[in-house]
Structure formats: structure tokens, C-alpha cells
Amino acid sequence: MAKKRPQTKGKSHVSNGEIPVVGAREPCPCGSGRRYKACHGRAAAHAVTELVQRPFEGLAGEGDWIALRELVPAATVRLTLKESLPDGVPSVTLATVLPMAWPALRRDDGSVLLGLQNDTSSGDLSRDLADTLQRALTAEPGTPVQARRAPAEGPRLQDLLDPAAAFEPVVHTGFEFWVPDSENASPEVAASLERANAAAIPTVKLSGVDGAYWCETPDKNHLRWVMPHPEERLLDALARLHAAGTSSLGEGTRLVGSFRAHGLTVPVWDLPTGVSAEDVEKPAAEFAERLATALDSEAPLTVEERRARGGLTNRQVTLS
């Protein structure tokens, strides 16, 4: 699971290539000596307006946007804008997390990195990200973009990104994408990367189905699958499969419940430690076929199916 890193509003600059990582309990980068959550992190934690329940609705790969926001430690996606990029901006890349929890970074070569897992100051994550992206496009090369409250009338990601462009996440084993030449990084940068990498849970995106991510934890492995179907209909379909004994992904696996994230439902399976992402590719594809059939059913739930549904909804899985 991706660890949330809050925003920073303190002065943060790339200096001698040093890229520290700041967590909520660490010293605020503004230099006050207080923990971040008690300093510049406080405003971001409390300045929330009306919440947009599905901020990524209408974007290509909505499920993957949610997974990268909530589940995946290290990943990048090349973004395609509706309008041509400004001169001097060769590319725009979405990243799960950026150094110093920066909302965005304009690199020395002019390219833009946009951070996804930052807390935002309004209830519309899409509008906040769009505001950050627009400011990054005009920032000076080699500088981060700081957080701010997006204008209420400002554009959303849906206004800026090409809806026809593919959204293809690349999951990384670590955060080496932060620096162009990690192998020759300074000792300070190497230590920072090592620290961030050590906290990242190994995660793999399944290739055969959309929105499904395998992860490895010390006790067991999991598959978390962001599904686009209406919640009530999806829970009915999962209950039909569970009651029929066909909700697993193979021997030793178990559908344990679900959670909601940014308006979509995310079923979760426990997997034995030895079950890899490759091992669940075929079972997940077969499950998708069974689920499609169950979603099409209009029959009322049987007593056994209602019991199964109650069990699944009573086992809501949390992200913590």
C-alpha cells in the first residue's frame, strides 16, 4: 500500500541534488524545528471544502488513477494533454510520489513531474491537480511547484487531458525515477532513495485485467482490484459468486471484503505468500468472465446469496 505523504508549503529547493523524504512526523522542511504535521502540514489537513466523490470520473483509466493514488507506492504514467505542450516542456509524467512531497516538479530539462499522492486543500482532487499541472508547465526549470488552493473556477484534469490517450501506468520497484542518474547519485541522494525504497511494498499491476494490483506483505499477499461497476450491483454479483463458491482466485485464495475509494469499490483477496502476480493472471481473467455473467443477472438474491452479501459488506477492508 502506498504511504500517504502530505504536502509541504515551506520553501523547498533542489540543492546539490539532495532529495530528502518528508513524512508527517518528520521535521518540517521550512526549518521551524517542528514536525511537519504540526507545522505546514496542518493547513492542508484541515482546509477541505465540499468533497467530489469521483474526482477521476471521465478520465481514461479511472481505476488506475485510484490505484496509483491509494495503493501503489512507486509508479509513473506519461500524460497527454489536449493542447500542445509549451515550448521547452518535452513531456508531462504523473508520479505517485515526488521528493519532499512536492505537488509537482519542473526538471532541469523542462519536463514536468506531477505528484498524485499529496493531500490537497480542496475537496476536488481533480481541480487541485489541474491547477498544479498548469503552474508546473510555466515554472522555471529545476524548481518544484508548491501547494495552494486551486481557484474555484479553475479547470479540472478532465479539461486538460486528452480523453482518447491511453493511460498506461508503469509500476517501479523503487523511486529511482526521481533522479535521472540514480546509479551515480550522491551519498545523500542514495540514502534518501534507500529510505523511500525500504518503505515501498512490492506491487505489480496485472496485465490481463484492468485496475488489478498484486502486492506482497510479510504475512500474506493480496490482490486489490478497482472495479468501475455501480457499487450495489457489484456487491450483488460478488455475493452470487461467493455463495456459489466461485469467488476465489484459486486454491488457498479468499475474497475477504472490499473498500471504497474515490467513488469506486475495490474488492480484496488474500493470497498465500507463495502466490505471485503471474500466478493470479489467469485466475483473475477467469474471475472477470464469471463476474460479467453475475453482473448481468436480474434474478433476486437467494437466501444464501443475501447471507453471502451480508458477510462481504460486514468485512469492509480499510487502507490502514
ZAMI-715898 format. One record per residue (C-alpha): x, y, z; residue in one letter. Coordinates in nm, 2 decimals, m for minus. Layout:
<vexros>
(vexro (X, Y, Z), "a")
...
</vexros>
This chain:
<vexros>
(vexro (0.00, 0.00, 0.00), "m")
(vexro (0.13, 0.34, m0.08), "a")
(vexro (0.21, 0.56, 0.22), "k")
(vexro (0.04, 0.90, 0.21), "k")
(vexro (0.29, 1.18, 0.22), "r")
(vexro (0.14, 1.53, 0.30), "p")
(vexro (0.21, 1.84, 0.11), "q")
(vexro (0.47, 2.09, 0.21), "t")
(vexro (0.42, 2.47, 0.18), "k")
(vexro (0.76, 2.56, 0.32), "g")
(vexro (1.04, 2.67, 0.10), "k")
(vexro (1.19, 2.36, m0.07), "s")
(vexro (1.46, 2.37, m0.33), "h")
(vexro (1.67, 2.12, m0.51), "v")
(vexro (2.02, 2.18, m0.37), "s")
(vexro (2.32, 1.98, m0.48), "n")
(vexro (2.10, 1.70, m0.59), "g")
(vexro (1.99, 1.63, m0.24), "e")
(vexro (1.63, 1.49, m0.23), "i")
(vexro (1.51, 1.42, 0.13), "p")
(vexro (1.18, 1.25, 0.20), "v")
(vexro (0.95, 1.42, 0.45), "v")
(vexro (0.68, 1.23, 0.64), "g")
(vexro (0.41, 1.37, 0.87), "a")
(vexro (0.62, 1.30, 1.18), "r")
(vexro (0.94, 1.43, 1.05), "e")
(vexro (1.08, 1.79, 1.08), "p")
(vexro (0.91, 2.04, 0.86), "c")
(vexro (1.13, 2.14, 0.56), "p")
(vexro (1.06, 2.51, 0.64), "c")
(vexro (1.32, 2.48, 0.91), "g")
(vexro (1.09, 2.56, 1.21), "s")
(vexro (1.21, 2.26, 1.40), "g")
(vexro (0.85, 2.13, 1.45), "r")
(vexro (0.71, 1.81, 1.30), "r")
(vexro (0.56, 1.86, 0.95), "y")
(vexro (0.21, 1.76, 1.06), "k")
(vexro (0.22, 2.03, 1.33), "a")
(vexro (0.36, 2.30, 1.10), "c")
(vexro (0.30, 2.34, 0.73), "h")
(vexro (0.11, 2.02, 0.71), "g")
(vexro (m0.17, 2.15, 0.94), "r")
(vexro (m0.33, 2.37, 0.68), "a")
(vexro (m0.35, 2.10, 0.42), "a")
(vexro (m0.51, 1.86, 0.68), "a")
(vexro (m0.79, 2.10, 0.77), "h")
(vexro (m0.86, 2.31, 0.46), "a")
(vexro (m1.11, 2.08, 0.29), "v")
(vexro (m1.42, 2.20, 0.11), "t")
(vexro (m1.71, 2.00, m0.04), "e")
(vexro (m1.59, 1.66, m0.15), "l")
(vexro (m1.61, 1.55, m0.51), "v")
(vexro (m1.68, 1.17, m0.47), "q")
(vexro (m1.54, 1.06, m0.80), "r")
(vexro (m1.27, 1.31, m0.89), "p")
(vexro (m1.13, 1.09, m1.18), "f")
(vexro (m1.46, 1.01, m1.34), "e")
(vexro (m1.44, 1.06, m1.71), "g")
(vexro (m1.07, 1.02, m1.74), "l")
(vexro (m0.92, 0.72, m1.92), "a")
(vexro (m0.81, 0.46, m1.67), "g")
(vexro (m1.02, 0.58, m1.37), "e")
(vexro (m0.95, 0.26, m1.18), "g")
(vexro (m0.58, 0.30, m1.24), "d")
(vexro (m0.59, 0.67, m1.12), "w")
(vexro (m0.74, 0.55, m0.80), "i")
(vexro (m0.50, 0.26, m0.76), "a")
(vexro (m0.20, 0.49, m0.81), "l")
(vexro (m0.35, 0.74, m0.56), "r")
(vexro (m0.43, 0.49, m0.29), "e")
(vexro (m0.25, 0.16, m0.34), "l")
(vexro (0.07, 0.18, m0.54), "v")
(vexro (0.39, 0.31, m0.38), "p")
(vexro (0.60, 0.38, m0.69), "a")
(vexro (0.46, 0.43, m1.04), "a")
(vexro (0.46, 0.67, m1.33), "t")
(vexro (0.24, 0.74, m1.63), "v")
(vexro (0.31, 0.96, m1.93), "r")
(vexro (0.02, 1.21, m1.97), "l")
(vexro (m0.11, 1.35, m2.30), "t")
(vexro (m0.27, 1.70, m2.29), "l")
(vexro (m0.55, 1.82, m2.52), "k")
(vexro (m0.33, 2.12, m2.62), "e")
(vexro (0.02, 2.11, m2.74), "s")
(vexro (0.29, 2.13, m2.47), "l")
(vexro (0.45, 2.47, m2.43), "p")
(vexro (0.79, 2.52, m2.58), "d")
(vexro (1.06, 2.38, m2.36), "g")
(vexro (0.83, 2.12, m2.20), "v")
(vexro (0.92, 1.78, m2.36), "p")
(vexro (0.69, 1.57, m2.15), "s")
(vexro (0.45, 1.55, m1.86), "v")
(vexro (0.46, 1.25, m1.63), "t")
(vexro (0.23, 1.16, m1.34), "l")
(vexro (0.41, 1.01, m1.04), "a")
(vexro (0.27, 0.85, m0.73), "t")
(vexro (0.51, 1.04, m0.50), "v")
(vexro (0.77, 1.31, m0.55), "l")
(vexro (1.07, 1.41, m0.34), "p")
(vexro (0.99, 1.63, m0.04), "m")
(vexro (0.62, 1.56, m0.11), "a")
(vexro (0.63, 1.82, m0.38), "w")
(vexro (0.30, 1.86, m0.57), "p")
(vexro (0.50, 1.89, m0.89), "a")
(vexro (0.85, 1.94, m1.02), "l")
(vexro (0.98, 2.11, m1.33), "r")
(vexro (1.31, 1.93, m1.40), "r")
(vexro (1.63, 2.09, m1.54), "d")
(vexro (1.54, 1.96, m1.89), "d")
(vexro (1.20, 2.12, m1.87), "g")
(vexro (1.00, 1.81, m1.83), "s")
(vexro (0.72, 1.80, m1.57), "v")
(vexro (0.65, 1.55, m1.29), "l")
(vexro (0.31, 1.57, m1.13), "l")
(vexro (0.26, 1.41, m0.79), "g")
(vexro (m0.06, 1.22, m0.72), "l")
(vexro (m0.05, 1.11, m0.35), "q")
(vexro (m0.03, 1.46, m0.19), "n")
(vexro (m0.31, 1.58, 0.03), "d")
(vexro (m0.50, 1.87, m0.13), "t")
(vexro (m0.65, 2.18, 0.00), "s")
(vexro (m1.00, 2.15, m0.15), "s")
(vexro (m1.25, 1.87, m0.19), "g")
(vexro (m1.19, 1.84, m0.56), "d")
(vexro (m0.87, 1.64, m0.62), "l")
(vexro (m0.90, 1.68, m1.00), "s")
(vexro (m0.92, 2.06, m0.98), "r")
(vexro (m0.62, 2.07, m0.74), "d")
(vexro (m0.41, 1.85, m0.97), "l")
(vexro (m0.50, 2.05, m1.28), "a")
(vexro (m0.40, 2.38, m1.11), "d")
(vexro (m0.07, 2.23, m1.00), "t")
(vexro (m0.01, 2.09, m1.35), "l")
(vexro (m0.08, 2.43, m1.52), "q")
(vexro (0.16, 2.61, m1.28), "r")
(vexro (0.43, 2.34, m1.34), "a")
(vexro (0.41, 2.40, m1.72), "l")
(vexro (0.53, 2.75, m1.67), "t")
(vexro (0.76, 2.71, m1.37), "a")
(vexro (1.13, 2.77, m1.40), "e")
(vexro (1.33, 2.46, m1.50), "p")
(vexro (1.48, 2.29, m1.19), "g")
(vexro (1.22, 2.41, m0.94), "t")
(vexro (0.94, 2.24, m0.75), "p")
(vexro (0.58, 2.37, m0.76), "v")
(vexro (0.43, 2.44, m0.42), "q")
(vexro (0.08, 2.37, m0.30), "a")
(vexro (m0.20, 2.62, m0.30), "r")
(vexro (m0.58, 2.62, m0.30), "r")
(vexro (m0.70, 2.59, m0.66), "a")
(vexro (m0.93, 2.87, m0.79), "p")
(vexro (m1.29, 2.76, m0.77), "a")
(vexro (m1.34, 2.84, m1.14), "e")
(vexro (m1.02, 2.67, m1.25), "g")
(vexro (m1.00, 2.37, m1.49), "p")
(vexro (m1.01, 2.01, m1.38), "r")
(vexro (m0.79, 1.73, m1.52), "l")
(vexro (m1.08, 1.63, m1.74), "q")
(vexro (m1.05, 1.97, m1.91), "d")
(vexro (m0.67, 1.94, m1.97), "l")
(vexro (m0.60, 1.58, m2.05), "l")
(vexro (m0.67, 1.41, m2.39), "d")
(vexro (m0.96, 1.16, m2.32), "p")
(vexro (m0.85, 0.95, m2.62), "a")
(vexro (m0.50, 0.90, m2.50), "a")
(vexro (m0.41, 0.57, m2.33), "a")
(vexro (m0.34, 0.57, m1.95), "f")
(vexro (m0.06, 0.31, m1.91), "e")
(vexro (0.09, 0.30, m1.56), "p")
(vexro (0.45, 0.17, m1.52), "v")
(vexro (0.50, 0.03, m1.17), "v")
(vexro (0.85, 0.06, m1.04), "h")
(vexro (1.03, m0.14, m0.77), "t")
(vexro (1.16, 0.19, m0.62), "g")
(vexro (1.19, 0.56, m0.66), "f")
(vexro (1.49, 0.58, m0.89), "e")
(vexro (1.27, 0.77, m1.14), "f")
(vexro (1.32, 1.07, m0.91), "w")
(vexro (1.67, 1.14, m1.04), "v")
(vexro (1.79, 1.10, m1.40), "p")
(vexro (2.11, 0.91, m1.30), "d")
(vexro (2.04, 0.72, m0.97), "s")
(vexro (2.34, 0.49, m1.02), "e")
(vexro (2.58, 0.79, m0.99), "n")
(vexro (2.38, 0.98, m0.73), "a")
(vexro (2.55, 1.15, m0.44), "s")
(vexro (2.56, 0.97, m0.10), "p")
(vexro (2.28, 1.19, 0.03), "e")
(vexro (2.05, 1.11, m0.27), "v")
(vexro (2.14, 0.74, m0.24), "a")
(vexro (2.05, 0.74, 0.13), "a")
(vexro (1.72, 0.92, 0.06), "s")
(vexro (1.62, 0.67, m0.22), "l")
(vexro (1.72, 0.38, 0.00), "e")
(vexro (1.50, 0.51, 0.28), "r")
(vexro (1.20, 0.56, 0.04), "a")
(vexro (1.25, 0.22, m0.13), "n")
(vexro (1.26, 0.04, 0.21), "a")
(vexro (0.91, 0.16, 0.28), "a")
(vexro (0.76, 0.06, m0.05), "a")
(vexro (0.55, m0.26, m0.06), "i")
(vexro (0.63, m0.47, m0.37), "p")
(vexro (0.35, m0.42, m0.61), "t")
(vexro (0.27, m0.55, m0.96), "v")
(vexro (m0.01, m0.44, m1.20), "k")
(vexro (m0.19, m0.74, m1.36), "l")
(vexro (m0.17, m0.73, m1.74), "s")
(vexro (m0.48, m0.93, m1.82), "g")
(vexro (m0.75, m0.73, m1.64), "v")
(vexro (m0.79, m0.36, m1.57), "d")
(vexro (m0.73, m0.20, m1.23), "g")
(vexro (m0.60, m0.50, m1.05), "a")
(vexro (m0.28, m0.48, m0.84), "y")
(vexro (m0.10, m0.76, m0.66), "w")
(vexro (0.11, m0.67, m0.36), "c")
(vexro (0.34, m0.86, m0.12), "e")
(vexro (0.33, m0.82, 0.26), "t")
(vexro (0.52, m1.02, 0.53), "p")
(vexro (0.23, m1.23, 0.63), "d")
(vexro (0.04, m1.29, 0.31), "k")
(vexro (m0.01, m1.14, m0.04), "n")
(vexro (m0.31, m0.96, m0.17), "h")
(vexro (m0.49, m0.87, m0.49), "l")
(vexro (m0.67, m0.54, m0.48), "r")
(vexro (m0.89, m0.47, m0.78), "w")
(vexro (m1.05, m0.13, m0.85), "v")
(vexro (m1.38, m0.20, m1.03), "m")
(vexro (m1.59, 0.05, m1.23), "p")
(vexro (m1.93, m0.11, m1.17), "h")
(vexro (m2.21, 0.05, m0.96), "p")
(vexro (m2.14, m0.05, m0.60), "e")
(vexro (m2.48, m0.22, m0.52), "e")
(vexro (m2.48, m0.42, m0.84), "r")
(vexro (m2.12, m0.52, m0.79), "l")
(vexro (m2.18, m0.63, m0.44), "l")
(vexro (m2.48, m0.84, m0.56), "d")
(vexro (m2.26, m1.00, m0.82), "a")
(vexro (m1.98, m1.08, m0.58), "l")
(vexro (m2.24, m1.23, m0.34), "a")
(vexro (m2.37, m1.46, m0.62), "r")
(vexro (m2.02, m1.58, m0.69), "l")
(vexro (m1.93, m1.61, m0.32), "h")
(vexro (m2.25, m1.82, m0.24), "a")
(vexro (m2.17, m2.04, m0.54), "a")
(vexro (m1.81, m2.10, m0.42), "g")
(vexro (m1.66, m1.93, m0.72), "t")
(vexro (m1.53, m1.60, m0.58), "s")
(vexro (m1.18, m1.72, m0.51), "s")
(vexro (m0.87, m1.69, m0.74), "l")
(vexro (m0.75, m2.04, m0.69), "g")
(vexro (m0.66, m2.28, m0.40), "e")
(vexro (m0.58, m2.10, m0.08), "g")
(vexro (m0.71, m1.76, m0.20), "t")
(vexro (m1.01, m1.59, m0.05), "r")
(vexro (m1.23, m1.29, m0.12), "l")
(vexro (m1.22, m1.11, 0.21), "v")
(vexro (m1.42, m0.79, 0.15), "g")
(vexro (m1.39, m0.46, m0.02), "s")
(vexro (m1.34, m0.09, 0.04), "f")
(vexro (m1.45, 0.23, m0.14), "r")
(vexro (m1.20, 0.47, m0.28), "a")
(vexro (m1.29, 0.79, m0.48), "h")
(vexro (m1.63, 0.66, m0.56), "g")
(vexro (m1.54, 0.31, m0.68), "l")
(vexro (m1.54, m0.03, m0.50), "t")
(vexro (m1.22, m0.22, m0.45), "v")
(vexro (m1.26, m0.60, m0.37), "p")
(vexro (m0.97, m0.75, m0.19), "v")
(vexro (m0.84, m1.11, m0.20), "w")
(vexro (m0.60, m1.27, 0.04), "d")
(vexro (m0.34, m1.48, m0.13), "l")
(vexro (m0.09, m1.73, 0.01), "p")
(vexro (0.26, m1.60, 0.05), "t")
(vexro (0.39, m1.81, m0.24), "g")
(vexro (0.13, m1.69, m0.49), "v")
(vexro (0.28, m1.43, m0.73), "s")
(vexro (0.13, m1.18, m0.96), "a")
(vexro (0.19, m1.41, m1.25), "e")
(vexro (0.01, m1.69, m1.07), "d")
(vexro (m0.31, m1.49, m1.05), "v")
(vexro (m0.32, m1.36, m1.40), "e")
(vexro (m0.52, m1.65, m1.54), "k")
(vexro (m0.75, m1.69, m1.24), "p")
(vexro (m0.82, m1.32, m1.24), "a")
(vexro (m0.91, m1.33, m1.61), "a")
(vexro (m1.14, m1.62, m1.55), "e")
(vexro (m1.30, m1.45, m1.25), "f")
(vexro (m1.37, m1.14, m1.47), "a")
(vexro (m1.57, m1.37, m1.70), "e")
(vexro (m1.77, m1.51, m1.41), "r")
(vexro (m1.83, m1.16, m1.27), "l")
(vexro (m1.96, m1.03, m1.60), "a")
(vexro (m2.22, m1.31, m1.61), "t")
(vexro (m2.32, m1.24, m1.25), "a")
(vexro (m2.35, m0.87, m1.32), "l")
(vexro (m2.59, m0.94, m1.60), "d")
(vexro (m2.82, m1.14, m1.37), "s")
(vexro (m3.15, m0.97, m1.28), "e")
(vexro (m3.27, m1.25, m1.05), "a")
(vexro (m3.34, m1.16, m0.69), "p")
(vexro (m3.07, m1.28, m0.45), "l")
(vexro (m3.14, m1.61, m0.28), "t")
(vexro (m3.12, m1.66, 0.09), "v")
(vexro (m2.77, m1.80, 0.06), "e")
(vexro (m2.66, m1.51, m0.17), "e")
(vexro (m2.81, m1.25, 0.08), "r")
(vexro (m2.62, m1.41, 0.36), "r")
(vexro (m2.30, m1.40, 0.15), "a")
(vexro (m2.36, m1.04, 0.06), "r")
(vexro (m2.40, m0.95, 0.43), "g")
(vexro (m2.08, m1.13, 0.51), "g")
(vexro (m1.89, m0.94, 0.24), "l")
(vexro (m2.03, m0.60, 0.34), "t")
(vexro (m1.96, m0.66, 0.70), "n")
(vexro (m1.60, m0.73, 0.62), "r")
(vexro (m1.51, m0.39, 0.48), "q")
(vexro (m1.14, m0.36, 0.43), "v")
(vexro (m0.96, m0.05, 0.53), "t")
(vexro (m0.65, 0.11, 0.38), "l")
(vexro (m0.47, 0.15, 0.72), "s")
</vexros>
